[in-house]
Amino acid sequence: MGKPKYLLLSYDPRAEYEGEDGYEETWALCQDATDLFADPPPPTRGTYELLGCVPEDRLLAALTGARAESSAPLGILTLEILDKSGTSVGEWYLENVRVLGDRACARDLTLRDITVEASESDDNPWGYPQCPPLSPGYRLLDATGEQLGTCRDLARIGVDGDEPLEPPLRLLGCAPQGALRTALDSGEEDLGHAKVVRIDSSGRPVQSAAEGEVRAWIPSARGSGLVDLTLDLWSERPPLAAREVWELWEEGRPTEPNRWARCDTAARDFWLGTARENHPHGRPDRPAGTTYHLDGRHITDRPGFFCALGEAVNGPGGYFGWGLDALADCLCGRWGAAPPLTLVWHDADVARAHLAAATASATAAATAAVGSADQASSLDFEEVLAFLTEKNVAVRLA
């Protein structure tokens, strides 16, 4: 029998939410899985009409561009829902908006009906906005809150395509035990809720992988007494980058530095989550005034800086923040280091060159996509230095 890669646990969402202990029971050790990894699909785009518009500012400029070029980017569009007095009572968002064209409003020839293509934001509180009685409609804003005009109503014309059906998860070569073994032996059809956890070669949990419903089983070709289980997932699947990261953690938490350096940006991002889940809480911080050495040879992107910083403070596979807000939290203590501290940044020129280039690229992409450079998710070298100085970290560039 091959070494198992996954642990199957009983799962009770209510007990987890309420913080109860002891509700997880080991159901099986599983050799492998199929259809586990998947990157999230791109947002579904649809076509919408802003009815009865008075366009202003950038919306008016985008409309002029669309008339000349057949479409023009607008970015994020906030529909501020107004009550009968014109007071905002909620917001609804469209993202990556492109203006396609316009025509005279049939109800009022002084107004325009504007057609746009966009994705609905995951932050929307409702599936579709509703104006209260006697409302004048919506105030239109861009990503910075600048007014783009008004419209009386919104119509959704259509959405591009149906969401693809996701295949169930199959766990292969599982050795059932406990309540699952009892259920299989008795022919029970309702096998229950379960959590899948990635484990290392010693059987230690590395990271949660998925949750779902165990709905079927068959004898496994991987060995006598083993079964293959089918789960319908209700959680998101781990991204494709998780496969590479978990392979690098196959023998447990890394003991050599910079194993993350071979990963691309997406895998480095996932590495930070894995490192956070494996951070040993409860250890005392090193004393204030300690000096830490940051290996900067592989800091070529934003997550690379935080991977390197985590290892500088907490050793290979260490965690010390995945963004500036999280770093600020770590600097408050109980994550391995307490300020004031000194950070000797070796080969800082690598980060200076790459972070500046990445920031410029991300800013340009964000400006084109959403109309605001503030949406860039990159990290600027000088911004990092200023942030660390503000947080009582003395940085020495080497």
Secondary structure, 3 states (H helix, E strand, C coil): CCCCCEEEEECCHHHHHCCCCCCCCEEEEEEEEECCCCCCCCCCEEEEEEEEEEECHHHHHHHHHHHHHCCEEEEEEEEEEECCCCCEEEEEEEEEEEEEEEEECCCCCCCEEEEEEEEECCCCCCCCCCCCCCCCCEEEECCCCCEEEEECEEEEEEECCCCCCCCCEEEEEEEECHHHHHHHHHCCCCCCEEEEEEECCCCCEEEEEEEEEEEEEEECCCCCCCEEEEEEECCCCCCHHHHHHHHHCCCCCCCCCCHHHHCCHHHHHHHHHHHHHCCCCCCCCECCCCEEEEECCCCCCHHHHHHHHHHHHHCCCCCCCCCHHHHHHHCCCCCCECCCEEEEEECHHHHHHHHHHHHHHHHHHHHHHHCCHHHCCCCCHHHHHHHHHHCCEEEEEC
